[in-house]
Amino acid sequence: MCSKFLAVLSALGLCLDAQANYTFYFNAGNAGIPDNDPNGYQDSRNLAGVPGVISDVNVTFSISGGFNGDLYAWLSHGSGLCVLLNRVGVSSTSSVGYANAGFGLDAQQNQFTLDDQAAQDVHFYQTGSFALNGSGQLTGVWQPDGRVIDPASPPASFEAAPRSNMLGVFNGLDPNGQWTLFVADMSSGDISTLTGWSLQIEVVPEPSTFALASLGAAALMISRRRK
């Protein structure tokens, strides 16, 4: 009987991997990002009614104009904070970073996306294959910057800075509650505009709740077999 019980649990255990995906779009209303102002601009949104716990988060946003190497951006929720951009291109060989003007849609209307599972670090996107749209905005799917370093740090510091604040910091958290996108322009010059952003959140059932349901279902099935 014990073996039958374990077999039922194993079968039900497949359901423990069940996941659901949600996408939330936010219109930022063409918000101007203050030039040369570390106080930046932030947009906070509240989510409610999303079941389970987070297993993966991706972020998209559209920024037009400006100078990409000036921008510092993070996403926060609960106890987690992910550094999305930290003055891309700034390094020992460049004190100003990349001059491209924003982040946006590609030719197929796919949004610029930050995803921990992407192939390349957005901080050094010009060192590999990259594409710009007709407005000069970076397109494609990239790993977030993740660098835990003051954006005003010496340029050479960015190369060795730890990339410990990736999107994985949100895994295991309740998706409901406040999410905040922050963007700051750290140098004078061109103006960047945030037009919109979105969250793609993958959730799985809470382990304790699902385990109890599975055990109950397994016990019921075995009980029926005995009759």
N, C-alpha and C positions, 0 to 999 in steps of 0.2 A: 504493500500500500504506500509506503514511503516513496518508492520509486515512481509510482503513478502520480503522487502529489508533486514531486519535483518535476516530472515531465509536464504537468499542467502549468506549473509556475514558469517553466522555461518557455512554453508556448505563449503564455500571457506576457512574459518578459519582453517579447518582441514589441509589444505596445508601449513599453517604457521609452522607446525611441521615437514615438509619435511626436510630430512637430507641426507647428502652424506658423505661417508667415503673414505678417501685417506690414503694410506700407502707409505712412502718414505724410501728406504733402502740406507744406506751410508756405503761404505767400508772404514774402517780406515787404511787399509794397515799394520796391526800389529804394530801399533804405541806404542812404549815404553813410559810408564808413568814415568817421572823422579823420582828417589828414594829420599825420604826425602826432597822434594822441593815443597813449597807451591805455586810456580809459575805454577806448573802443566803442563798439555797438554790441548789444546783446538782445537776443530774441528768445523769450521763454514760452514754452507751450506745455500744456498739461494733457496727459493721456489717462484714460479711465476705461475700465471694463475689459482689459486685455488679460486673459487667463494664463496661468503658468509662470515660469521663470525664464529669463533671457538665456538663450544659448548662442546667439550671434547677432551683431548689429552692423549694418552698413549705413553710410551717410552720403547723401548727394547734396550739392549746393551749386547755385549759379551766381557768379560774381562777374560783373562787367567792368571794363576799364581798369585803370590803376596800374600798379607795378607789383607783380606777384611776390618779388623778393622783399616787399615791405610788410607783408601780411603775417599776422600771428593769430591763430584761431584754435579754439578748443570747444569740446562738447562735454557738458556735465549732466549727471543724473544720479541721484542718491549719493552713494559713497564714491562713485567713479568719475574720473575726469580723463578724457582722451585728448591729447595734443594733435589736432588735425593738420595744421600747418605751422611751421616755425621758420619763417623767412626763407622760403625755398631758394636753394642755390647758394646761400651764404656759406662760405668756407674759407680756408686759408688762401685760396686763389681768387676769391671774390668777396668784397666787403659789402656789396649791395644785393647780390643774388640775381635771380632771373627777371628779365624785363618784360616778359609776356603779360598781356592785359586781361587777366581774369581766368575763369574756369566755367565751362559751359557744355552745350550739346555738340555731339559729333554729327556727321553727315546723315546718319540714320536716326537722329533725334534721341540718341541715348545720352543720359545725363552723366556728367563728370561724377565719379564715384570713388569713395574711400572705403577700402575693404582689407582687413588684415590678411586675407588669403590671396591678395593680388601678387603679381610677380615682382613689382619694383617699388622701391621707396620714392614717394613723391618729392622728398627733399632734393634728390639729385636726378629729377626726371630728364634733364637735358643730356645726361651721360649715356642714355640708352635711346631706344626708339620711342618717339612721342609724336603726337599730332595736335595741330591747332586748327580751330575752325575758322570760318571767314572773318570772324571778329577778333582773331588773335588769341582766343581763349584756349587753355589747355583742355583736352578731352581725354576720355579713357577711364580705366579702372586702376587705382594705385593704392599702395599701402599708405596709411596715415603717417605723418612725420614722426609722432611719438616721442620726440626729444624733450627730456625734462631739463630744460635750460632756459634761463632768462633770455628773451629775444634781443635784449640789448647787450648780450655777452660779446666778447671779442670774436671775430669771424672764425678763427681757427678752432674755437671751442666746439663748434657745431659738429665737427667730424667725429669726435670721440664721445659726444654726449650720449648717455644711455637712452635707448628707445623703449622705455618701460611703460609708457602711457599710451598703449594702443587701444583699439576698440574692445579688445578682450576684457578690459577692466569692468565692463558692464555685465559680463556673463555671470549668471547665478542671481542677479538682482530682479526684483519685481519691476516689470516694465511700466507700471502705472506711476503717475506722479509727474513732477516737473522735469522737463528736459530743456537745457539752455545752450544755445549756440552763441559763442562770443567771437567777434572778429575785431582786431585792432590793426591800424596802419601805423607802423613804427618809424616812418621816415617821411619827410616832406616831399611834395611833388604831386603826382597825379592822384586823382580821387577814384576810389573803388566803390561800386554799388552792389549791394546784396539784393538780388531779385527774388530768390526763393530757396528753400531747402527741404529735404525730406529724410525720413528715417525708414529703413527696412529692418524690422525686428523679427527674429525667429525665436519662438518660445517652445518649451517642452513642459509637460505636466510637472507639478511639484512632486519630487520623489516620495515624500512621506505620504501624501494623499493618495498617490497612485499605487504605492506599494500596498497600502491597507485595502484598497479596492480590489487589487489583484489577489491578495490573500483570501479575501472574502469570497471572491468568485471561484477561486480554486477549491476552497473548502466546500462550497455549495455543489460544485461539479462532482467531487469525490463522494459527498453525501448521497447524491442521486445515484451514483454507480453502485452504492451498497444496497440500495432498495431493490 
